Amino acid sequence: MHDGWLYAVIAILALTLALVIFRARSFSFVAQRPEHYADTGPTFDPRTLLNGVVRSEGMIYGPTGRVTSRFVMQMHGRWDGPTGILTEDFTYATGRTQHREWTLVQQGDGRLSATAPDIIGEGEGIVSGSSLRLSYRIRLPDDVGGHVLDVVDWLYLMPNGMILNRSQMRRFGITLAELVASMRPEDPPQTPLDEAHHA
């Protein structure tokens, strides 16, 4: 009889876990797909929007939903053909600073690759309609643990030219942090180098 109760409890727990996983994959942040935004506009053009100076303000939320960090960031992008070099300089509310330099390479069909010194391997990006999704693995600085996190960035272009950025950072499938930020390209955006040469 005790065995029967044990099997019933295990079955209920397994069903509950399956429902939680189904909900997370079907109705949450990770359920988004680029094709969901294929018909939206204006079109997200990285060579224009991530070119020149872009200013950003944002917050990072911890696993409990509380704000754990606030920052301002200035990015400078420079494109030559399909290759873009994006430098990011962060200043956090604590006074800590961080620098990152991305190399983006457009692959065609809206796809791009992304590398940076603290990125493991190569990140994968895809542009669809007014959105850009970028997924990659990042190694945190040693002073914050040095852990490796799986990151998904979504950038959404607004009708007024502002970009909204929402990112989730996970480890072993568990969300550890979420970032929300606004990004404002300087007006007017600069022309990519290869286009400027032909102007």
SERO-4910 file (N, C-alpha, C, O; in steps of 0.05 Angstrom, whole numbers):
BEGIN
 pado doro    nc1    nc2    nc3   cac1   cac2   cac3    cc1    cc2    cc3    oc1    oc2    oc3
  Met    A     17    -24      0      0      0      0     17     25      0     12     44    -14
  His    A     39     24     16     56     47     17     69     52    -10     74     74    -19
  Asp    A     76     29    -24     88     32    -50     69     45    -70     77     61    -87
  Gly    A     43     39    -67     23     52    -85     22     82    -81     21     97   -101
  Trp    A     23     90    -56     23    119    -50     48    132    -61     47    154    -72
  Leu    A     70    119    -58     96    129    -67     95    133    -97    104    154   -107
  Tyr    A     86    113   -112     84    115   -141     65    138   -150     70    152   -169
  Ala    A     43    141   -135     24    162   -141     37    190   -137     33    208   -154
  Val    A     52    193   -115     65    219   -110     86    225   -131     88    247   -141
  Ile    A    101    204   -139    122    208   -160    108    216   -186    118    233   -200
  Ala    A     86    203   -193     72    209   -218     61    237   -218     63    251   -238
  Ile    A     51    246   -195     40    274   -193     63    294   -196     60    314   -210
  Leu    A     86    288   -183    109    306   -185    119    308   -213    126    329   -223
  Ala    A    120    284   -226    130    284   -254    111    299   -272    121    314   -290
  Leu    A     85    296   -269     66    311   -285     68    341   -280     67    357   -299
  Thr    A     71    349   -255     74    377   -248     99    389   -261     98    411   -272
  Leu    A    121    374   -259    146    383   -272    143    386   -302    152    405   -314
  Ala    A    129    367   -314    125    368   -343    108    392   -351    114    405   -371
  Leu    A     88    398   -335     71    422   -341     87    448   -337     83    466   -353
  Val    A    104    449   -317    120    473   -313    139    477   -336    142    499   -346
  Ile    A    152    455   -345    170    457   -368    155    465   -393    165    482   -409
  Phe    A    131    454   -398    115    460   -421    108    490   -421    109    503   -441
  Arg    A     99    500   -398     92    528   -395    115    546   -401    113    566   -415
  Ala    A    139    539   -390    163    555   -393    171    557   -423    180    578   -432
  Arg    A    168    534   -437    177    534   -465    156    545   -484    163    554   -506
  Ser    A    131    546   -475    109    554   -493     99    582   -488     88    594   -507
  Phe    A    101    592   -464     88    617   -457    106    637   -443     97    655   -429
  Ser    A    133    635   -447    151    652   -433    171    665   -452    168    662   -477
  Phe    A    190    679   -441    210    693   -457    224    675   -477    228    682   -500
  Val    A    231    651   -469    246    632   -486    228    621   -509    239    609   -527
  Ala    A    202    625   -507    184    615   -528    184    632   -553    174    624   -574
  Gln    A    196    656   -552    196    674   -575    213    662   -597    233    648   -593
  Arg    A    204    666   -622    219    657   -645    221    681   -665    203    698   -666
  Pro    A    244    683   -680    246    705   -699    223    707   -718    215    730   -725
  Glu    A    212    685   -726    190    686   -746    165    699   -735    148    708   -750
  His    A    163    701   -708    140    715   -696    140    745   -704    119    757   -703
  Tyr    A    163    756   -711    165    784   -717    172    790   -746    178    813   -753
  Ala    A    169    770   -763    177    773   -791    162    794   -806    172    808   -823
  Asp    A    136    798   -798    119    818   -812    118    845   -798    102    861   -805
  Thr    A    135    849   -778    135    874   -764    155    894   -776    174    886   -788
  Gly    A    150    919   -772    168    940   -781    170    962   -760    154    962   -741
  Pro    A    188    980   -764    208    983   -785    229    961   -783    233    949   -762
  Thr    A    243    956   -806    262    934   -807    287    941   -791    297    963   -791
  Phe    A    297    921   -776    320    924   -760    345    919   -777    351    897   -786
  Asp    A    360    941   -783    384    939   -799    408    944   -781    413    967   -774
  Pro    A    423    923   -774    445    927   -755    466    947   -765    478    962   -750
  Arg    A    471    947   -792    492    965   -803    485    994   -800    502   1011   -800
  Thr    A    459   1000   -797    451   1028   -794    446   1034   -764    456   1054   -754
  Leu    A    431   1016   -751    423   1022   -723    446   1018   -703    447   1032   -683
  Leu    A    464   1000   -709    487    995   -691    512   1007   -703    534    994   -702
  Asn    A    510   1030   -713    532   1044   -726    534   1072   -714    514   1085   -708
  Gly    A    559   1081   -709    562   1107   -696    558   1103   -666    563   1082   -655
  Val    A    549   1124   -653    546   1124   -624    517   1116   -616    498   1127   -627
  Val    A    515   1097   -597    490   1088   -586    492   1091   -556    511   1080   -544
  Arg    A    473   1104   -543    473   1108   -514    451   1090   -502    429   1087   -514
  Ser    A    457   1079   -479    439   1060   -467    437   1064   -436    457   1072   -424
  Glu    A    414   1058   -425    410   1057   -396    394   1032   -390    376   1025   -405
  Gly    A    402   1018   -369    387    993   -363    390    983   -335    404    995   -318
  Met    A    376    961   -329    376    949   -303    379    919   -307    371    907   -327
  Ile    A    391    906   -287    393    877   -286    377    867   -262    381    877   -239
  Tyr    A    359    848   -266    343    836   -245    355    809   -237    363    793   -255
  Gly    A    356    803   -211    365    777   -202    343    757   -203    321    762   -212
  Pro    A    349    732   -193    329    710   -195    304    715   -178    284    702   -182
  Thr    A    306    733   -158    282    739   -142    264    761   -154    243    767   -143
  Gly    A    273    772   -176    258    794   -189    266    821   -180    254    841   -190
  Arg    A    284    824   -161    293    850   -152    316    860   -170    331    845   -181
  Val    A    317    887   -171    339    900   -186    365    896   -171    367    903   -147
  Thr    A    385    884   -184    411    879   -172    433    897   -183    454    899   -171
  Ser    A    427    910   -205    448    927   -217    435    947   -236    415    940   -250
  Arg    A    446    971   -237    437    991   -257    462   1001   -271    484   1002   -260
  Phe    A    458   1009   -296    482   1017   -312    474   1037   -334    451   1040   -342
  Val    A    494   1051   -343    493   1066   -368    515   1055   -386    535   1046   -376
  Met    A    510   1057   -412    529   1045   -430    531   1063   -455    511   1073   -465
  Gln    A    555   1066   -465    558   1079   -491    572   1059   -510    592   1047   -504
  Met    A    559   1056   -533    570   1038   -553    578   1054   -578    565   1073   -585
  His    A    599   1045   -590    607   1058   -616    611   1036   -636    626   1017   -632
  Gly    A    596   1038   -658    597   1018   -679    610   1028   -704    607   1052   -711
  Arg    A    625   1011   -717    638   1018   -742    636    994   -761    646    973   -755
  Trp    A    623    998   -784    619    977   -803    635    982   -829    637   1004   -838
  Asp    A    646    960   -839    659    960   -865    650    935   -880    659    913   -873
  Gly    A    633    938   -899    621    915   -912    604    900   -892    588    912   -878
  Pro    A    606    873   -892    589    857   -874    599    856   -846    587    843   -829
  Thr    A    622    868   -840    635    865   -814    632    891   -797    638    913   -806
  Gly    A    622    887   -773    619    910   -754    635    906   -729    635    884   -718
  Ile    A    649    926   -720    663    926   -694    647    944   -675    644    968   -680
  Leu    A    637    933   -654    621    948   -634    635    948   -607    639    927   -596
  Thr    A    642    971   -598    655    974   -572    634    984   -552    620   1003   -557
  Glu    A    633    970   -529    614    978   -508    629    985   -482    648    971   -474
  Asp    A    622   1008   -471    634   1016   -445    612   1020   -425    595   1039   -428
  Phe    A    611   1003   -405    591   1004   -384    601   1018   -359    624   1015   -352
  Thr    A    583   1033   -346    589   1044   -320    565   1036   -302    542   1044   -308
  Tyr    A    571   1021   -281    550   1011   -263    546   1031   -240    563   1047   -234
  Ala    A    523   1028   -227    516   1046   -204    536   1044   -182    540   1063   -166
  Thr    A    550   1021   -180    570   1017   -159    597   1032   -165    614   1034   -148
  Gly    A    599   1041   -191    624   1054   -199    641   1035   -216    660   1043   -228
  Arg    A    634   1009   -216    649    990   -232    645    995   -261    624   1003   -270
  Thr    A    666    991   -277    665    995   -306    671    969   -320    684    951   -308
  Gln    A    662    967   -344    666    943   -360    669    951   -389    654    968   -399
  His    A    687    938   -403    691    943   -432    688    917   -447    698    896   -439
  Arg    A    674    918   -470    672    895   -487    673    904   -516    663    925   -523
  Glu    A    686    888   -533    687    894   -562    677    870   -577    688    848   -576
  Trp    A    655    875   -591    642    854   -607    652    856   -636    658    878   -646
  Thr    A    653    833   -649    656    832   -678    632    818   -689    628    794   -684
  Leu    A    616    832   -705    593    820   -718    599    817   -748    610    834   -760
  Val    A    591    794   -759    594    789   -787    568    779   -799    557    759   -790
  Gln    A    557    794   -818    532    786   -831    537    763   -849    556    763   -865
  Gln    A    520    742   -847    523    718   -862    504    715   -886    506    697   -902
  Gly    A    485    733   -888    464    731   -908    439    719   -896    440    706   -875
  Asp    A    416    723   -909    390    713   -900    383    723   -872    369    709   -857
  Gly    A    393    746   -865    387    758   -839    404    747   -816    400    755   -793
  Arg    A    422    728   -822    438    716   -801    465    730   -797    475    742   -816
  Leu    A    475    729   -773    501    741   -767    515    725   -745    502    711   -729
  Ser    A    541    727   -745    557    714   -724    568    736   -706    570    759   -714
  Ala    A    574    729   -681    583    749   -661    605    737   -644    602    715   -633
  Thr    A    627    751   -641    648    742   -623    658    766   -606    655    789   -613
  Ala    A    669    759   -583    680    778   -564    699    763   -545    696    739   -543
  Pro    A    718    777   -532    737    763   -515    725    746   -493    736    725   -486
  Asp    A    702    754   -482    690    739   -460    667    720   -470    653    709   -453
  Ile    A    664    718   -496    645    700   -507    658    673   -514    679    673   -527
  Ile    A    645    652   -507    656    625   -512    646    616   -540    622    614   -544
  Gly    A    665    611   -558    657    603   -585    646    627   -600    657    649   -599
  Glu    A    625    622   -614    613    642   -632    583    645   -627    569    625   -626
  Gly    A    574    669   -622    546    674   -619    532    674   -645    544    679   -666
  Glu    A    506    668   -645    489    667   -669    467    688   -667    453    689   -647
  Gly    A    464    704   -688    444    724   -689    426    720   -713    435    709   -734
  Ile    A    402    730   -711    384    730   -734    366    754   -733    354    760   -712
  Val    A    364    768   -755    346    792   -758    320    783   -770    320    768   -790
  Ser    A    298    791   -759    272    784   -770    253    807   -764    246    813   -741
  Gly    A    244    821   -786    227    844   -783    240    865   -766    262    874   -773
  Ser    A    227    874   -745    237    895   -728    254    885   -705    259    900   -686
  Ser    A    262    860   -706    276    848   -683    303    836   -691    308    829   -714
  Leu    A    320    834   -671    346    820   -673    348    802   -649    347    811   -626
  Arg    A    352    776   -653    358    757   -631    387    748   -633    396    741   -654
  Leu    A    400    749   -610    428    741   -609    431    722   -585    424    728   -563
  Ser    A    442    698   -591    446    678   -569    475    671   -568    489    668   -589
  Tyr    A    486    668   -544    514    663   -540    519    653   -512    501    654   -495
  Arg    A    544    644   -507    553    636   -480    574    655   -471    593    661   -486
  Ile    A    571    666   -447    589    686   -437    602    677   -411    589    665   -394
  Arg    A    628    683   -408    641    678   -382    642    703   -366    653    724   -375
  Leu    A    631    703   -342    630    726   -325    658    732   -314    675    715   -312
  Pro    A    663    758   -307    689    765   -295    693    749   -269    674    741   -256
  Asp    A    718    745   -262    725    730   -238    713    743   -213    706    728   -194
  Asp    A    711    770   -212    702    783   -188    672    779   -183    662    786   -162
  Val    A    658    768   -203    629    761   -199    624    732   -203    602    723   -209
  Gly    A    645    716   -199    642    687   -199    655    671   -221    662    648   -218
  Gly    A    659    684   -245    672    671   -267    655    649   -280    666    632   -295
  His    A    629    648   -274    612    627   -285    607    631   -315    610    653   -325
  Val    A    599    610   -328    591    611   -356    561    610   -358    548    592   -347
  Leu    A    549    630   -371    520    633   -373    512    631   -402    526    639   -420
  Asp    A    488    620   -406    475    620   -433    458    645   -434    440    649   -417
  Val    A    462    661   -455    448    687   -457    432    688   -483    441    679   -504
  Val    A    408    699   -481    392    705   -505    385    735   -503    372    744   -484
  Asp    A    394    750   -523    388    779   -525    366    782   -546    368    771   -568
  Trp    A    346    798   -540    326    806   -560    328    837   -562    326    850   -541
  Leu    A    331    847   -586    330    876   -591    306    882   -608    302    869   -629
  Tyr    A    289    901   -600    265    907   -614    266    937   -623    270    954   -606
  Leu    A    263    942   -648    264    969   -658    236    982   -656    216    971   -666
  Met    A    235   1005   -643    210   1020   -639    205   1038   -663    224   1045   -678
  Pro    A    180   1047   -667    174   1065   -690    190   1091   -690    195   1103   -711
  Asn    A    198   1100   -666    212   1126   -664    243   1122   -666    258   1142   -663
  Gly    A    252   1098   -672    281   1093   -675    295   1083   -650    318   1075   -651
  Met    A    281   1084   -627    293   1073   -602    293   1043   -604    276   1031   -616
  Ile    A    313   1031   -591    315   1002   -589    311    993   -560    323   1004   -542
  Leu    A    293    974   -556    289    962   -530    303    935   -529    299    919   -547
  Asn    A    319    931   -508    334    906   -505    325    891   -481    323    902   -459
  Arg    A    318    866   -485    311    848   -463    328    823   -465    329    810   -487
  Ser    A    342    815   -444    360    792   -445    355    775   -420    348    784   -399
  Gln    A    359    749   -424    358    730   -402    385    715   -401    396    707   -421
  Met    A    394    711   -376    419    696   -371    413    672   -355    401    674   -333
  Arg    A    420    648   -366    413    623   -353    437    606   -348    458    608   -361
  Arg    A    434    589   -328    455    568   -322    440    542   -316    423    542   -298
  Phe    A    447    521   -330    433    496   -327    403    499   -332    387    485   -319
  Gly    A    396    517   -350    367    521   -356    352    538   -336    329    544   -341
  Ile    A    365    547   -315    352    563   -295    359    593   -299    382    600   -302
  Thr    A    338    610   -300    343    638   -303    355    651   -278    344    649   -257
  Leu    A    379    662   -282    393    675   -260    391    705   -260    392    718   -239
  Ala    A    387    716   -284    386    745   -286    371    753   -312    371    738   -331
  Glu    A    360    777   -311    346    788   -335    354    817   -337    355    832   -317
  Leu    A    360    825   -361    368    853   -367    347    866   -384    336    855   -403
  Val    A    341    891   -377    322    908   -392    336    935   -397    345    947   -377
  Ala    A    338    943   -422    352    968   -427    340    982   -452    327    970   -469
  Ser    A    344   1008   -453    337   1024   -477    363   1031   -491    383   1035   -478
  Met    A    362   1033   -517    385   1040   -533    377   1061   -553    357   1058   -567
  Arg    A    392   1083   -553    384   1106   -570    407   1114   -589    426   1126   -580
  Pro    A    405   1105   -614    425   1114   -634    425   1144   -636    403   1157   -636
  Glu    A    449   1156   -639    450   1185   -643    437   1192   -669    439   1177   -689
  Asp    A    425   1215   -670    410   1224   -694    425   1246   -708    432   1266   -695
  Pro    A    431   1243   -734    424   1220   -751    445   1198   -748    468   1204   -741
  Pro    A    437   1173   -753    457   1151   -752    478   1154   -774    472   1165   -795
  Gln    A    502   1145   -769    523   1147   -788    520   1127   -810    508   1106   -807
  Thr    A    532   1134   -833    532   1116   -856    554   1096   -854    577   1103   -849
  Pro    A    549   1069   -859    571   1050   -859    593   1058   -878    588   1070   -899
  Leu    A    618   1051   -872    641   1060   -887    639   1053   -917    645   1070   -934
  Asp    A    631   1028   -923    631   1020   -951    610   1036   -967    614   1041   -991
  Glu    A    588   1045   -954    569   1061   -968    579   1090   -971    574   1103   -991
  Ala    A    593   1100   -950    604   1127   -951    624   1130   -973    626   1151   -985
  His    A    639   1109   -978    659   1110   -999    647   1114  -1027    660   1125  -1045
  His    A    622   1105  -1030    609   1107  -1056    590   1130  -1058    576   1134  -1078
  Ala    A    588   1146  -1036    570   1169  -1036    581   1191  -1054    568   1212  -1056
***
